Amino acid sequence: MTRQTSEALATVGTVAAMRLVALAVVEADDKQASRLRTGVHDAVVGSGVGGRHEVLICTDLPVGRFMHP
């Protein structure tokens, strides 16, 4: 997933869209995860809508720390 895609999905803001971004962040290396978080941040800041949780979703995910069953 690219930064632009994460930004577009965050702009949509649905649970499904944010789940896709969150899954991409978990699977990404540190550098790519940072880019994805930046995309989400840019979407939220650019939207002018306060109180959205998209940034918290992505910034709270520990990159590379999840084990898949």
Buried (B, 14 or more C-beta within 10 A) or exposed (E): BEBEBBBBBBBEBEEEBBEBBBEBBBBBEEEBBBBBBBBBBBBBEEEEEEEBEBBEBBEEBEBEEEEEE
